[in-house]
Amino acid sequence: MAAALLALVFTTALIQSDSYSGSPMVVPTKDGPVRGAVSGDVVRFLGIPYALPPVGSLRWRLPQPHPGWQKTTRDATAFGPICPQASTGTPLPPSSEDCLYLNVYAPLPLQRGRKVMVWIHGGTNTNGAGSFYDPTPLVTARGVIVVTLNYRLGALGFLAHPAFEIESGSTGNYGLADQQRALHWVRNNIAAFGGDQDEVTIFGESSGGMNVLSQVVSPPARGLFRRAIVESGAFLLDTPPLAESENQGREFARRQGCADQSAACLRSKTADEILARQGSPYGNKVAYELATIDGKILTMSQRDAFTSGSFHRGPLIIGNNADEGRLFVPPDLSAADYPKTLEGYAQSNNRPVAGVLRQYPLSNYTTPYEGAAAAYGDAYFACPDRLIAGWVGAHAPVYEYEFNDNAGGTAPMGPTHGAELRYLFNVTNLGPLFDGSPSALPAKSKPLSLAMRRYWTGFAQRGAPNEASLPVWRSAGSGNVQMLAARLPGMGSAEEFEKRHKCGYWNRR
């Protein structure tokens, strides 16, 4: 098995030809023809608008279809601007509120019937862009088409306010609505690139994974995709109600100087003013939630939708990384602050505060950081995954995983939140902790990377990740949590997983 995968790595490297690099290719979409460029075995169409720019009177409105460019050929060889976002310390490409663009990566030759994967990027719904993720390693792994996209971020994408609800009957989920508009574009146009509009898999990581789950439970998203992959995204099961989100929106309006609480006043503010006062959805709820039960895009919380069976019942891959919490806990957390920190995790997850220190006694860990990181990862990622696997598994095939390879360069954090991204994509603009690519991984991790790419793309093609050349991945219903560790993945016990992550405490109701 290992020899076969190593041979596949070698063969994949051999076929990366650049003999057609830079060659133009024109494809007719329903909006108008687009000119892309060939690079090796992939043709890329970049910066295609999928909606009208959400500027001026269209800010904080649901996205509107783009009128197209029927009388000319649109150049699609450069990315569009990224959506406005606060600096994270890493130099970023130009941004603009005119940012609703997507990118199509198709394998050569273009031919009918290709399966399609649509990537929804992460970044706490405040940062990131589709252009940060080059999916060429996925495209060439099995001949799928991959679409990446931008969507509105931060308060520009998720602010809820009564004035906006009055205008359009929906507020607080503009970023989710953008993703649905992009999926409509895919359904209407992907056949021109060789894609099968009825064979779409949506996938995302972190807040992108959370957004994937939101699309799975969103009534307007029904029929826009068939399968879903969620990487580290099961952390907002109790979606906030509209009243809570609109209260934050009113407070935000006051902070912006809009005493009249009018839509006109809020739209008069610049994007920089919005960013400067939007705060963070984590621990600083002064502006907006990550998603809202608005009655249109989301009609109930994720938890209620899954437990009631009110969701898209398609095949699902869901998983977490072994050390998720290390990215979210201060490394210098003191022993004195340890109990209060863990009590906060318990309270936000509606768990008994008295029990959390029994589950994570400080004496079991080398530092308070390690103990708190373990509790955070269990509470917000690993154990919610188990819940969703059970809820969805009652209706559709579910495949669960845990990524646990430390070779990707995220030391000393290990396989923390986001560490798996460079095993799937060529990643840029996320900073030195996460940027990288499968080709730059150590030799011992390359078979795992290839296996993951073939699992992901195989799932997109057949609804199951298995094939003869890969280690068997049994469904979550069989009691398996697939362990994605170098050199090769293998099956793991769901019972042992639950014990290791204290899910008896976090998931008991």
C-alpha positions in Angstrom: 0.0 0.0 0.0 2.7 2.4 1.0 4.7 1.6 -2.2 1.7 2.2 -4.3 1.0 5.6 -2.9 4.7 6.6 -3.1 4.6 5.6 -6.8 1.5 7.8 -7.3 3.4 10.7 -5.8 6.2 10.1 -8.2 3.9 9.7 -11.2 1.9 12.8 -10.3 5.2 14.8 -10.2 6.2 13.5 -13.6 3.0 14.7 -15.4 3.3 18.3 -14.2 4.1 19.7 -17.6 4.3 23.4 -18.3 4.4 23.1 -22.1 1.2 25.0 -22.4 1.9 27.5 -19.7 0.3 30.9 -20.4 -1.8 29.7 -23.3 -5.2 31.4 -23.5 -8.5 29.6 -23.6 -12.0 31.1 -24.0 -15.1 29.5 -22.5 -18.6 30.8 -23.1 -20.6 31.2 -19.9 -24.2 32.4 -19.7 -22.9 35.8 -18.5 -20.5 36.1 -21.4 -17.2 34.5 -22.6 -14.2 34.4 -20.3 -10.6 34.0 -21.2 -8.5 31.9 -18.9 -4.9 30.7 -19.0 -3.4 27.2 -19.2 -0.7 26.3 -16.7 0.5 22.7 -17.0 -2.4 20.4 -16.9 -4.9 22.9 -15.4 -6.7 25.9 -17.0 -7.5 28.7 -14.6 -10.3 31.3 -15.0 -9.8 33.9 -12.3 -11.7 36.9 -11.0 -15.1 36.1 -12.5 -17.9 38.2 -11.0 -20.8 36.2 -9.7 -22.9 39.1 -8.4 -23.2 42.8 -8.7 -20.7 44.7 -6.5 -22.4 45.1 -3.0 -21.6 48.8 -2.8 -23.6 51.9 -2.2 -27.3 51.1 -1.8 -26.4 47.4 -2.3 -24.3 47.2 0.8 -26.0 45.1 3.5 -28.5 43.7 0.9 -28.8 40.2 -0.5 -26.5 39.7 -3.5 -27.9 40.5 -6.9 -27.2 38.6 -10.2 -24.5 40.1 -12.4 -25.8 41.4 -15.8 -23.0 39.9 -17.7 -20.8 41.0 -20.6 -22.3 39.5 -23.7 -20.6 41.8 -26.2 -17.0 41.3 -25.1 -14.7 38.6 -23.8 -13.8 39.1 -20.2 -10.2 38.6 -19.2 -10.0 36.0 -16.4 -6.3 35.7 -15.9 -6.0 37.8 -12.6 -7.8 37.5 -9.3 -10.4 40.1 -8.3 -9.9 42.2 -5.2 -10.3 40.5 -1.8 -13.1 41.6 0.5 -12.3 44.3 3.1 -10.6 42.9 6.2 -8.4 43.9 9.0 -4.7 43.4 8.7 -3.3 40.2 10.4 0.3 41.2 10.0 0.7 39.5 6.7 0.9 41.7 3.6 -2.4 41.2 1.7 -3.5 41.8 -1.9 -5.7 44.9 -2.7 -9.2 44.8 -1.2 -12.5 46.4 -2.2 -16.2 46.1 -1.3 -16.4 45.1 -5.0 -15.1 41.7 -4.1 -17.7 39.1 -5.1 -15.6 37.1 -7.5 -14.9 33.4 -8.0 -12.1 31.3 -9.6 -12.5 28.1 -11.7 -9.7 25.6 -11.9 -10.4 22.9 -14.5 -8.2 19.9 -15.6 -7.2 19.5 -19.2 -8.6 18.4 -21.5 -11.9 20.1 -20.8 -14.5 17.3 -21.1 -18.0 16.8 -19.9 -19.0 15.2 -16.7 -16.3 16.4 -14.4 -17.2 16.4 -10.7 -17.1 19.8 -9.0 -15.8 21.0 -5.7 -16.6 24.5 -4.3 -14.2 25.8 -1.6 -15.5 28.1 1.1 -12.5 29.6 2.8 -12.1 30.1 6.6 -10.7 33.0 8.7 -13.4 33.6 11.4 -15.6 35.1 8.7 -13.4 38.2 9.0 -10.4 37.4 6.9 -9.3 35.4 3.9 -10.1 35.0 0.2 -10.6 32.3 -2.3 -7.3 33.4 -4.0 -5.3 32.3 -1.0 -6.0 28.7 -1.8 -4.6 27.3 -5.1 -6.4 24.0 -5.6 -4.2 22.7 -8.3 -3.0 19.7 -6.1 -6.7 18.6 -5.8 -7.5 19.2 -9.5 -4.6 17.1 -10.6 -5.2 14.3 -8.0 -8.3 13.0 -9.8 -9.5 15.4 -12.5 -12.1 17.3 -10.6 -13.0 21.0 -11.2 -12.5 23.2 -8.1 -14.1 26.6 -7.6 -12.9 29.1 -5.0 -14.8 32.2 -4.0 -14.9 35.4 -2.0 -17.8 36.4 0.2 -18.4 39.4 2.4 -16.7 39.4 5.7 -17.0 40.9 9.2 -19.7 43.4 9.8 -20.0 44.0 6.1 -21.0 40.3 5.7 -22.7 39.4 8.9 -24.1 42.5 10.6 -27.8 42.2 11.6 -29.9 45.4 11.9 -33.7 46.0 11.9 -33.3 48.7 9.2 -31.9 46.1 6.8 -34.4 43.5 7.7 -37.2 46.0 6.8 -35.6 46.6 3.4 -35.2 43.0 2.2 -36.7 40.6 4.8 -33.3 39.2 5.7 -30.4 40.5 7.7 -27.2 39.2 9.3 -26.2 36.5 6.7 -25.0 38.4 3.7 -21.9 36.3 3.5 -23.9 33.1 3.5 -26.2 34.5 0.8 -23.1 35.4 -1.3 -22.0 31.8 -1.1 -25.4 30.7 -2.3 -25.3 33.2 -5.2 -21.9 31.7 -6.1 -23.4 28.2 -6.0 -26.2 29.4 -8.3 -23.5 30.7 -10.7 -21.8 27.3 -10.6 -25.1 25.5 -11.3 -25.8 27.8 -14.3 -22.3 27.9 -15.8 -20.1 25.1 -14.7 -21.1 22.8 -17.7 -19.2 25.3 -20.0 -16.0 24.3 -18.1 -16.8 20.5 -18.3 -18.5 20.3 -14.9 -21.6 18.4 -13.9 -24.0 20.8 -12.3 -25.6 18.0 -10.4 -22.4 16.7 -8.9 -21.2 19.6 -6.7 -19.5 19.1 -3.3 -19.0 22.1 -1.0 -16.1 22.0 1.4 -14.5 24.4 3.8 -12.3 24.8 6.9 -12.8 26.7 10.2 -15.5 29.3 9.6 -15.6 28.0 6.1 -16.5 24.6 7.5 -19.1 26.3 9.8 -20.5 28.0 6.7 -20.7 24.6 4.9 -22.8 23.3 7.8 -25.0 26.5 7.6 -25.5 25.7 3.9 -26.4 22.1 4.7 -29.3 23.4 7.0 -30.2 26.5 4.9 -33.5 26.0 3.0 -32.5 28.3 0.0 -29.3 26.2 -0.5 -31.3 23.0 -1.2 -30.5 21.6 -4.6 -27.3 23.6 -5.0 -24.9 20.8 -4.0 -24.9 17.1 -3.4 -22.2 16.4 -0.8 -20.3 18.3 1.9 -16.9 18.2 3.6 -16.4 20.1 6.9 -12.9 20.6 8.2 -12.8 21.9 11.8 -16.2 23.7 11.5 -18.6 22.3 14.0 -18.3 25.1 16.6 -21.5 27.1 16.3 -24.3 24.6 16.7 -26.3 27.0 18.8 -26.8 29.7 16.1 -27.8 33.0 17.7 -31.4 34.3 17.3 -32.2 37.4 15.3 -33.1 39.5 18.4 -29.6 38.9 19.9 -27.8 39.8 16.7 -29.9 42.9 16.0 -29.2 44.1 19.5 -25.5 44.0 18.6 -26.3 45.7 15.4 -28.0 48.6 17.2 -25.0 48.9 19.5 -22.7 48.9 16.5 -24.8 51.7 14.9 -24.4 53.8 18.1 -20.6 53.2 17.9 -20.6 54.4 14.3 -22.4 57.6 15.4 -25.7 56.6 13.8 -28.1 57.7 16.6 -31.0 57.5 14.2 -30.3 53.8 13.6 -30.9 54.3 9.9 -29.6 52.3 7.0 -28.6 55.5 5.2 -26.3 56.5 8.1 -24.7 53.1 8.3 -24.1 53.1 4.5 -22.5 56.5 4.7 -19.6 55.1 6.6 -16.5 54.0 4.8 -15.3 50.4 4.8 -12.3 51.5 7.0 -14.7 53.0 9.5 -16.7 49.7 9.5 -13.6 47.6 10.0 -12.2 49.9 12.8 -15.3 49.5 14.9 -16.6 46.1 14.1 -14.8 44.3 16.9 -14.4 40.5 16.9 -17.1 37.9 17.1 -14.9 36.1 19.7 -15.1 37.6 23.1 -16.1 41.1 21.9 -19.7 41.0 20.8 -20.2 44.6 19.9 -21.1 44.3 16.2 -22.2 41.0 14.7 -22.4 37.3 15.0 -20.9 34.7 12.7 -24.4 33.7 11.5 -27.9 34.5 12.6 -31.3 32.8 12.6 -32.8 35.4 10.2 -35.8 33.4 9.1 -34.8 33.2 5.5 -31.2 32.0 5.0 -31.3 30.2 8.4 -34.6 29.3 9.9 -33.3 27.5 12.9 -30.1 26.8 14.8 -27.7 24.3 13.4 -28.4 22.1 16.4 -32.2 22.2 16.0 -31.9 21.6 12.3 -29.7 18.5 12.7 -31.6 17.0 15.6 -35.0 17.5 13.8 -33.7 16.1 10.5 -34.3 19.5 8.7 -31.2 19.5 6.6 -29.8 18.4 3.2 -29.4 14.6 3.6 -26.3 14.1 1.5 -23.0 12.3 2.2 -20.7 14.1 4.6 -17.1 14.1 5.6 -16.4 15.8 8.9 -13.4 16.0 11.1 -11.0 17.9 13.3 -7.3 18.2 14.0 -5.7 16.6 17.0 -4.4 19.8 18.6 -7.1 22.3 17.5 -7.0 24.3 20.7 -3.3 25.3 20.7 -4.1 28.1 18.2 -6.7 29.7 20.5 -5.1 29.6 23.9 -2.5 32.1 25.2 0.8 30.1 25.5 1.6 32.1 28.7 -1.7 31.2 30.4 -1.0 31.1 34.2 -1.9 28.4 36.7 -4.0 31.1 38.5 -6.1 31.8 35.4 -6.5 28.1 34.5 -9.7 27.4 36.5 -11.5 30.5 35.2 -10.5 29.8 31.6 -11.9 26.2 31.7 -15.0 27.4 33.5 -15.6 29.8 30.6 -15.4 27.0 28.1 -17.9 25.0 30.2 -20.3 27.9 30.5 -20.3 28.7 26.8 -21.1 25.1 26.1 -23.8 24.8 28.8 -21.8 22.2 30.7 -21.5 21.9 34.5 -18.7 24.2 35.6 -18.0 22.0 38.6 -17.1 19.1 36.4 -14.6 20.7 34.0 -11.6 20.7 36.3 -12.2 17.1 37.2 -11.9 16.3 33.5 -8.8 18.4 32.9 -6.8 18.5 36.2 -3.8 20.8 35.8 -1.6 18.0 37.2 -2.2 16.0 34.0 -0.5 18.6 31.8 3.0 20.0 31.6 1.7 23.6 31.4 -1.7 25.4 31.9 -1.5 26.1 28.1 -1.6 22.4 27.3 -4.5 21.7 29.5 -6.6 24.6 28.3 -5.8 23.8 24.7 -6.9 20.2 25.2 -10.2 21.4 26.7 -10.8 24.0 24.0 -10.2 21.5 21.2 -12.5 19.0 22.7 -15.3 21.4 23.5 -15.4 23.3 20.3 -14.2 20.9 17.6 -13.8 17.2 18.4 -17.0 16.5 20.4 -19.3 18.6 18.3 -18.1 16.6 15.3 -19.2 13.4 17.1 -22.7 14.9 17.6 -23.1 15.9 13.9 -21.7 12.5 12.7 -24.5 10.9 14.7 -27.3 13.2 13.7 -26.4 13.1 10.0 -25.5 9.5 10.1 -29.1 8.6 10.9 -30.0 9.8 7.4 -26.9 9.7 5.1 -23.4 8.3 4.9 -20.9 10.1 7.2 -17.1 9.7 7.3 -15.3 11.1 10.2 -11.5 11.9 10.6 -8.9 13.3 12.9 -5.8 14.8 11.3 -2.7 14.2 13.4 0.5 14.8 11.4 3.1 17.3 12.8 5.3 17.4 9.7 3.5 20.4 8.0 5.6 23.1 9.8 3.2 24.2 12.5 5.5 23.2 15.3 5.5 23.9 18.3 1.7 23.9 17.9 1.6 20.5 16.2 -1.5 19.5 14.2 -3.4 22.5 15.3 -6.3 24.3 13.7 -5.7 24.8 10.0 -2.6 22.6 9.8 -4.1 20.2 7.2 -4.6 23.0 4.6 -1.2 22.7 3.1 -1.8 19.0 2.6 -4.6 19.8 0.2 -3.8 23.2 -1.4 -1.0 25.5 -2.3 -1.6 28.0 0.5 -0.5 31.7 0.5 -1.3 34.9 2.4 -2.2 33.1 5.6 1.2 33.7 7.3 4.3 31.5 7.9 2.4 29.2 10.2 0.0 28.0 7.5 1.5 28.9 4.1 2.9 26.0 2.1 2.0 23.2 -0.3 2.0 19.5 -0.7 5.1 19.5 -2.7 7.1 21.2 0.1 6.0 18.7 2.8 8.7 16.3 4.2 9.0 13.0 2.3 7.3 11.0 5.1 4.2 13.2 4.9 3.7 13.3 1.1 1.9 9.9 1.0 -0.6 11.2 3.6 -1.1 14.4 1.6 -1.8 12.5 -1.6 -4.1 10.1 0.3 -6.1 13.0 1.7 -6.4 14.6 -1.7 -7.6 11.4 -3.2 -10.0 10.8 -0.3 -11.5 14.3 -0.7 -11.8 14.1 -4.5 -12.9 10.5 -4.5 -15.7 11.5 -2.1 -16.6 14.3 -4.6 -16.8 11.7 -7.4 -18.6 8.8 -5.7 -19.9 10.0 -2.3 -17.4 7.7 -0.5 -13.7 8.3 -0.1 -12.6 4.7 -0.6 -10.7 3.2 -3.5 -8.4 0.2 -4.0 -5.1 2.1 -3.7 -5.9 3.8 -0.4 -6.2 2.5 3.2 -9.8 1.6 3.9 -11.9 4.4 5.4 -15.1 3.0 7.0 -18.0 5.1 7.9 -18.6 6.8 11.2 -21.6 4.5 11.7 -19.3 1.5 11.9 -17.5 3.0 14.9 -14.5 4.4 12.9 -12.8 7.7 13.1 -10.2 7.7 10.3 -6.8 8.7 11.7 -5.0 10.9 9.1 -1.4 10.4 10.3 1.9 9.9 8.4 2.9 7.9 6.6 -0.6 6.6 5.8 -4.1 6.9 7.3 -5.7 4.2 9.2 -8.9 3.3 11.1 -9.4 4.4 14.6 -11.9 3.6 17.3 -14.7 6.2 17.8 -15.1 4.9 21.4 -11.4 5.7 22.1 -11.7 9.0 20.4 -14.6 10.0 22.6 -12.7 8.9 25.7 -9.6 10.9 24.7 -11.6 14.0 24.0 -13.8 13.8 27.1 -17.0 13.7 24.9 -18.9 12.0 27.7 -18.7 15.3 29.5 -19.0 17.8 26.6 -21.9 16.0 24.8 -24.0 14.7 27.6 -27.4 16.4 27.8 
